[in-house]
């Protein structure tokens, strides 16, 4: 039985068992849902969870798509997190919170009980992350810190050159590495990971160099143009050291009556491709 104290150990166990590094993002937009769910975002997400559970290690519900529906959406977010965990999937709550002091603590208290890991914004500095790191240590949860994001506009801030010639995101990666050094599990990986955009393969390789023990969450696969084969360098620390994340290309693979089967097939394809890349 693997140790479950650290999120990274649970992640490594799931990757090994399923031979997959696929994370499926849950971004429910009512106008794109199949007719049969009647605009019910929770029902749609339940169907996607069922469809991808054999081939994904985690789902990543994006809270904004739920919060847009008010209190009912927040309730649906909680229900989807619980449903996915009951289905044996890890849950990465994509909340991208970032604040300081008691507010950061409140965010940690709100989201970490719902999910196995959450996304956070480290660009407010060390004190904006420490409450989340403390909660991870206490609850055995994980963090994925935004380091080099997949949107082109991220370069406006993240690629600013510092006085020593490095880029700002390199400095942030160093901060993430330092915070994660005390949360390394038996698998050799930290429970503090980094979000690095898959559409930037060279930056993925550099992030792996700067963050040798951090799991890398690689969004931008599929609809944003990234492919598992382009991020092979992320897996140099082992098969569980990176996760490929796809959302729209999986959950909206079909809007017809075959939407579950289409999501299942796309998840299977991506998982197989990523696993092969990780072993190459």
C-alpha positions as CSV (number, residue, x, y, z in Angstrom):
1,X,0.0,0.0,0.0
2,X,1.5,3.4,-1.0
3,X,1.8,6.2,1.6
4,X,-1.0,8.7,1.3
5,X,0.4,11.4,3.4
6,X,1.6,13.4,0.4
7,X,-0.5,14.3,-2.6
8,X,2.5,13.4,-4.8
9,X,2.4,9.8,-3.6
10,X,-1.3,9.5,-4.4
11,X,-0.6,11.0,-7.8
12,X,2.3,8.7,-8.5
13,X,0.2,5.7,-7.5
14,X,-2.7,6.7,-9.8
15,X,-0.3,7.3,-12.7
16,X,1.3,3.9,-12.3
17,X,-2.0,2.1,-11.9
18,X,-3.7,3.7,-14.8
19,X,-0.7,4.1,-17.1
20,X,-1.9,7.6,-17.7
21,X,-1.0,11.2,-17.0
22,X,-4.2,12.7,-18.4
23,X,-6.2,15.4,-16.5
24,X,-9.6,16.3,-18.0
25,X,-10.7,19.9,-17.4
26,X,-14.3,20.4,-16.6
27,X,-15.4,23.7,-18.1
28,X,-19.2,23.4,-18.5
29,X,-20.8,26.0,-20.8
30,X,-24.5,25.7,-21.0
31,X,-24.8,26.6,-24.6
32,X,-22.4,23.8,-25.6
33,X,-24.0,21.0,-23.5
34,X,-25.8,18.1,-25.2
35,X,-29.6,18.5,-25.3
36,X,-30.3,15.5,-23.1
37,X,-28.8,17.1,-20.0
38,X,-31.1,20.1,-20.2
39,X,-28.5,22.7,-19.2
40,X,-27.7,20.9,-16.0
41,X,-23.9,21.4,-15.6
42,X,-23.6,18.9,-12.8
43,X,-25.3,16.2,-14.7
44,X,-23.1,16.9,-17.7
45,X,-19.9,16.7,-15.6
46,X,-21.1,13.5,-14.0
47,X,-21.4,12.0,-17.5
48,X,-17.9,13.2,-18.4
49,X,-16.5,11.8,-15.2
50,X,-18.1,8.4,-16.0
51,X,-16.8,8.6,-19.6
52,X,-13.1,9.4,-18.8
53,X,-12.6,7.6,-15.4
54,X,-10.9,4.6,-17.0
55,X,-8.3,6.7,-18.7
56,X,-7.7,9.9,-16.7
57,X,-6.0,10.2,-13.4
58,X,-7.7,13.4,-12.4
59,X,-10.3,16.0,-13.4
60,X,-9.8,19.7,-13.1
61,X,-13.1,21.5,-12.6
62,X,-12.7,25.2,-13.4
63,X,-14.6,27.1,-10.6
64,X,-15.4,30.1,-12.8
65,X,-17.8,28.1,-15.0
66,X,-19.6,27.0,-11.9
67,X,-19.6,30.3,-10.0
68,X,-21.1,32.0,-13.0
69,X,-24.4,30.2,-12.0
70,X,-24.4,31.7,-8.5
71,X,-25.2,29.6,-5.4
72,X,-26.5,26.7,-7.5
73,X,-23.3,26.7,-9.5
74,X,-21.2,26.6,-6.3
75,X,-23.3,23.7,-5.1
76,X,-22.8,21.9,-8.4
77,X,-19.0,22.5,-8.1
78,X,-19.0,20.8,-4.7
79,X,-21.2,17.9,-6.1
80,X,-18.9,17.4,-9.1
81,X,-15.8,17.3,-6.9
82,X,-17.4,14.7,-4.6
83,X,-18.6,12.6,-7.5
84,X,-15.2,12.5,-9.2
85,X,-13.4,11.5,-6.0
86,X,-16.0,8.8,-5.4
87,X,-15.2,7.5,-9.0
88,X,-11.6,7.1,-8.0
89,X,-10.2,10.2,-9.7
90,X,-8.0,12.8,-8.1
91,X,-9.6,16.3,-8.2
92,X,-7.6,19.4,-9.0
93,X,-9.8,22.4,-8.2
94,X,-8.8,25.1,-10.8
95,X,-9.5,28.1,-8.7
96,X,-6.3,30.2,-9.2
97,X,-6.6,32.0,-5.9
98,X,-3.9,34.4,-4.8
99,X,-4.1,36.7,-1.8
100,X,-2.4,37.4,1.5
101,X,-2.8,36.7,5.2
102,X,-6.2,35.8,6.5
103,X,-7.7,35.9,3.0
104,X,-5.3,33.3,1.7
105,X,-6.0,31.2,4.7
106,X,-9.8,31.5,4.1
107,X,-9.3,30.4,0.4
108,X,-7.2,27.4,1.6
109,X,-9.9,26.4,4.1
110,X,-12.6,26.8,1.5
111,X,-11.1,24.7,-1.3
112,X,-8.6,22.2,0.0
113,X,-11.2,20.0,1.8
114,X,-13.1,19.7,-1.5
115,X,-10.2,18.6,-3.7
116,X,-6.9,16.7,-3.7
117,X,-5.1,19.8,-5.1
118,X,-5.8,23.3,-6.2
119,X,-4.3,25.9,-8.5
120,X,-2.9,29.1,-7.0
121,X,-1.4,32.3,-8.2
122,X,2.1,32.9,-6.7
123,X,2.6,36.4,-8.2
124,X,1.7,38.1,-4.9
125,X,4.7,36.5,-3.3
126,X,5.7,34.0,-0.6
127,X,3.2,35.1,2.0
128,X,0.4,34.5,-0.4
129,X,1.4,30.9,-0.7
130,X,2.4,30.0,2.8
131,X,-1.2,29.4,4.1
132,X,-1.8,27.0,1.2
133,X,1.5,25.2,1.8
134,X,0.6,24.8,5.5
135,X,-2.8,23.4,4.6
136,X,-1.2,21.0,2.2
137,X,1.1,19.8,4.9
138,X,-1.8,19.4,7.3
139,X,-4.3,17.8,4.9
140,X,-2.0,15.9,2.5
141,X,-3.1,18.0,-0.4
142,X,-1.3,19.4,-3.4
143,X,-0.7,22.8,-5.0
144,X,-0.1,23.7,-8.6
145,X,1.4,27.2,-8.8
146,X,1.0,29.3,-12.0
147,X,4.6,29.7,-13.3
148,X,4.5,30.0,-17.1
149,X,0.9,30.0,-18.3
150,X,-0.4,28.9,-21.7
151,X,-1.9,32.2,-22.8
152,X,0.2,34.4,-25.1
153,X,-0.5,37.5,-22.9
154,X,1.3,35.8,-20.0
155,X,4.5,37.0,-21.5
156,X,3.6,40.6,-20.6
157,X,4.5,39.9,-17.0
158,X,6.1,36.5,-16.8
159,X,8.8,37.1,-19.5
160,X,10.0,40.4,-18.0
161,X,13.8,40.3,-17.8
162,X,15.3,40.9,-14.4
163,X,18.6,42.6,-13.6
164,X,20.5,39.3,-13.6
165,X,19.2,38.5,-17.1
166,X,16.8,35.8,-16.0
167,X,13.0,36.1,-16.7
168,X,10.5,36.8,-13.9
169,X,8.9,33.3,-14.3
170,X,12.3,31.8,-13.6
171,X,12.4,33.6,-10.3
172,X,8.9,32.4,-9.5
173,X,9.9,28.9,-10.3
174,X,12.7,29.2,-7.7
175,X,10.2,30.3,-5.1
176,X,7.9,27.3,-5.9
177,X,10.9,25.0,-5.7
178,X,11.9,26.3,-2.3
179,X,8.4,26.0,-0.9
180,X,8.0,22.5,-2.1
181,X,11.3,21.1,-0.7
182,X,9.6,20.2,2.6
183,X,6.8,18.4,1.0
184,X,8.6,15.7,-1.0
185,X,6.9,12.3,-0.8
186,X,8.2,8.8,-1.0
187,X,8.0,8.9,-4.7
188,X,10.6,11.6,-4.9
189,X,8.2,14.3,-6.1
190,X,6.9,17.3,-4.2
191,X,3.3,18.0,-3.5
192,X,3.9,21.6,-4.7
193,X,3.8,21.6,-8.4
194,X,3.8,24.2,-11.2
195,X,1.5,25.1,-14.1
196,X,3.5,25.4,-17.3
197,X,1.8,25.9,-20.7
198,X,2.1,23.0,-23.1
199,X,2.2,25.3,-26.2
200,X,5.7,26.4,-25.1
201,X,7.9,23.3,-25.3
202,X,11.2,25.1,-24.7
203,X,9.8,26.7,-21.6
204,X,8.5,23.3,-20.4
205,X,12.1,21.9,-20.6
206,X,13.5,24.9,-18.7
207,X,10.7,24.5,-16.1
208,X,11.7,20.9,-15.6
209,X,15.4,22.0,-15.1
210,X,14.4,24.6,-12.5
211,X,11.8,22.4,-10.8
212,X,13.4,18.9,-10.7
213,X,11.0,17.5,-8.0
214,X,7.8,19.4,-8.9
215,X,4.9,17.8,-10.8
216,X,4.2,19.9,-13.9
217,X,0.6,20.5,-14.9
218,X,0.6,21.2,-18.6
219,X,-2.6,22.9,-19.9
220,X,-3.1,23.8,-23.5
221,X,-3.3,20.2,-24.9
222,X,-6.0,19.9,-27.6
223,X,-8.1,23.0,-28.2
224,X,-5.1,25.4,-27.5
225,X,-2.9,23.5,-30.0
226,X,-0.6,21.6,-27.7
227,X,0.1,17.9,-28.1
228,X,1.6,15.4,-25.7
229,X,4.5,14.7,-28.0
230,X,5.7,18.3,-27.7
231,X,6.2,18.1,-24.0
232,X,8.3,15.0,-23.7
233,X,11.0,17.0,-21.7
234,X,8.5,17.4,-18.9
235,X,8.7,13.6,-18.1
236,X,12.5,13.5,-17.5
237,X,11.9,13.2,-13.7
238,X,9.6,10.1,-14.2
239,X,6.2,9.2,-15.6
240,X,4.4,10.8,-12.8
241,X,6.3,14.1,-12.9
242,X,4.0,15.7,-15.4
243,X,0.3,15.8,-16.2
244,X,-1.2,16.7,-19.6
245,X,-4.4,18.6,-19.3
246,X,-7.1,18.8,-21.9
247,X,-10.6,20.3,-21.5
248,X,-12.7,21.3,-24.5
249,X,-11.2,18.8,-26.9
250,X,-12.4,16.0,-24.6
251,X,-15.6,17.2,-23.0
252,X,-17.0,18.7,-26.3
253,X,-15.7,16.0,-28.5
254,X,-19.3,15.6,-29.6
255,X,-22.5,17.5,-28.9
256,X,-24.6,14.7,-30.1
257,X,-26.1,11.6,-28.5
258,X,-22.7,10.0,-28.5
259,X,-21.1,12.7,-26.4
260,X,-20.0,10.3,-23.6
261,X,-18.5,7.8,-26.1
262,X,-16.7,10.6,-27.9
263,X,-15.2,11.9,-24.7
264,X,-14.2,8.4,-23.7
265,X,-12.5,7.8,-27.0
266,X,-10.6,11.2,-26.9
267,X,-9.5,10.6,-23.3
268,X,-8.3,7.1,-24.3
269,X,-6.3,8.5,-27.2
270,X,-4.7,11.3,-25.3
271,X,-3.8,9.1,-22.3
272,X,-2.2,6.5,-24.6
273,X,-0.2,9.1,-26.4
274,X,1.0,10.8,-23.2
275,X,2.0,7.5,-21.7
276,X,4.0,6.5,-24.7
277,X,5.8,9.9,-24.7
278,X,6.6,9.6,-21.0
279,X,8.4,6.2,-21.6
280,X,10.3,7.3,-24.7
